[in-house]
Amino acid sequence: MNIKGYFKESYTELVHKVTWPSWSELQNSGILVLVATLLIAIVVAVMDLGFSKIMEFIYSLLY
């Protein structure tokens, strides 16, 4: 297959076969991603703080 045929088939598939989300579906998905990202960031921050405190305690015992 040549490059021209590839782009023609790709365009046809994107226009006729792909189901695009509506604006409200896109907003809901965006909000879900934002909330999930914030929750994961908070969990990682708490784990980092906890690990830091544990390491400080261990180092204080050693030195």
CNS distance restraints for C-alpha pairs under 8 A (distance, minus, plus):
assign (resid   1 and name CA) (resid   5 and name CA) 6.43 0.50 0.50
assign (resid   1 and name CA) (resid   6 and name CA) 6.85 0.50 0.50
assign (resid   2 and name CA) (resid   6 and name CA) 6.38 0.50 0.50
assign (resid   3 and name CA) (resid   7 and name CA) 6.34 0.50 0.50
assign (resid   4 and name CA) (resid   8 and name CA) 6.20 0.50 0.50
assign (resid   5 and name CA) (resid   9 and name CA) 6.08 0.50 0.50
assign (resid   6 and name CA) (resid  10 and name CA) 6.07 0.50 0.50
assign (resid   7 and name CA) (resid  11 and name CA) 6.04 0.50 0.50
assign (resid   8 and name CA) (resid  12 and name CA) 6.20 0.50 0.50
assign (resid   9 and name CA) (resid  13 and name CA) 6.10 0.50 0.50
assign (resid  10 and name CA) (resid  14 and name CA) 6.18 0.50 0.50
assign (resid  11 and name CA) (resid  15 and name CA) 6.13 0.50 0.50
assign (resid  12 and name CA) (resid  16 and name CA) 5.87 0.50 0.50
assign (resid  12 and name CA) (resid  17 and name CA) 7.55 0.50 0.50
assign (resid  13 and name CA) (resid  17 and name CA) 4.96 0.50 0.50
assign (resid  13 and name CA) (resid  18 and name CA) 6.41 0.50 0.50
assign (resid  14 and name CA) (resid  18 and name CA) 5.23 0.50 0.50
assign (resid  21 and name CA) (resid  25 and name CA) 5.80 0.50 0.50
assign (resid  21 and name CA) (resid  26 and name CA) 6.07 0.50 0.50
assign (resid  22 and name CA) (resid  26 and name CA) 6.15 0.50 0.50
assign (resid  23 and name CA) (resid  27 and name CA) 6.21 0.50 0.50
assign (resid  24 and name CA) (resid  28 and name CA) 6.12 0.50 0.50
assign (resid  25 and name CA) (resid  29 and name CA) 6.12 0.50 0.50
assign (resid  26 and name CA) (resid  30 and name CA) 6.09 0.50 0.50
assign (resid  27 and name CA) (resid  31 and name CA) 6.16 0.50 0.50
assign (resid  28 and name CA) (resid  32 and name CA) 6.15 0.50 0.50
assign (resid  29 and name CA) (resid  33 and name CA) 6.18 0.50 0.50
assign (resid  30 and name CA) (resid  34 and name CA) 6.17 0.50 0.50
assign (resid  31 and name CA) (resid  35 and name CA) 6.15 0.50 0.50
assign (resid  32 and name CA) (resid  36 and name CA) 6.09 0.50 0.50
assign (resid  33 and name CA) (resid  37 and name CA) 5.98 0.50 0.50
assign (resid  34 and name CA) (resid  38 and name CA) 6.20 0.50 0.50
assign (resid  35 and name CA) (resid  39 and name CA) 6.18 0.50 0.50
assign (resid  36 and name CA) (resid  40 and name CA) 6.15 0.50 0.50
assign (resid  37 and name CA) (resid  41 and name CA) 6.07 0.50 0.50
assign (resid  38 and name CA) (resid  42 and name CA) 6.15 0.50 0.50
assign (resid  39 and name CA) (resid  43 and name CA) 6.22 0.50 0.50
assign (resid  40 and name CA) (resid  44 and name CA) 6.14 0.50 0.50
assign (resid  41 and name CA) (resid  45 and name CA) 6.07 0.50 0.50
assign (resid  42 and name CA) (resid  46 and name CA) 6.15 0.50 0.50
assign (resid  43 and name CA) (resid  47 and name CA) 6.17 0.50 0.50
assign (resid  44 and name CA) (resid  48 and name CA) 6.04 0.50 0.50
assign (resid  45 and name CA) (resid  49 and name CA) 6.11 0.50 0.50
assign (resid  46 and name CA) (resid  50 and name CA) 6.04 0.50 0.50
assign (resid  47 and name CA) (resid  51 and name CA) 6.01 0.50 0.50
assign (resid  48 and name CA) (resid  52 and name CA) 6.02 0.50 0.50
assign (resid  49 and name CA) (resid  53 and name CA) 6.25 0.50 0.50
assign (resid  50 and name CA) (resid  54 and name CA) 6.19 0.50 0.50
assign (resid  51 and name CA) (resid  55 and name CA) 6.12 0.50 0.50
assign (resid  52 and name CA) (resid  56 and name CA) 6.15 0.50 0.50
assign (resid  53 and name CA) (resid  57 and name CA) 6.20 0.50 0.50
assign (resid  54 and name CA) (resid  58 and name CA) 6.26 0.50 0.50
assign (resid  55 and name CA) (resid  59 and name CA) 6.03 0.50 0.50
assign (resid  56 and name CA) (resid  60 and name CA) 6.04 0.50 0.50
assign (resid  57 and name CA) (resid  61 and name CA) 6.44 0.50 0.50
assign (resid  58 and name CA) (resid  62 and name CA) 6.49 0.50 0.50
assign (resid  59 and name CA) (resid  63 and name CA) 6.09 0.50 0.50
